[in-house]
Amino acid sequence: MSDRAVEFVEMWVASHVTAATDPAGAKPLALQCMEEAGKEGIPLAEIDDVFDDLAMFIVGEIEEAKQR
């Protein structure tokens, strides 16, 4: 498991996802996250190793934000 991929995605999601985020936008957000990770030197393969479905992870984070 790539700790840097986990840390990057968790930090990125925390700064881009709120309770007001539309779950239908999860896929574009996932693509944006992966693009920005690549710019930081984190390859897509590392993210894929940690997150089976990044968009679904983001949907879960949106739902969790709504429950807070």
Secondary structure, 3 states (H helix, E strand, C coil): CCHHHHHHHHHHHHHHCCCCCCHHHHHHHHHHHHHHHHHCCCCHHHHHHHCCCHHHHHHHHHHHHHHC
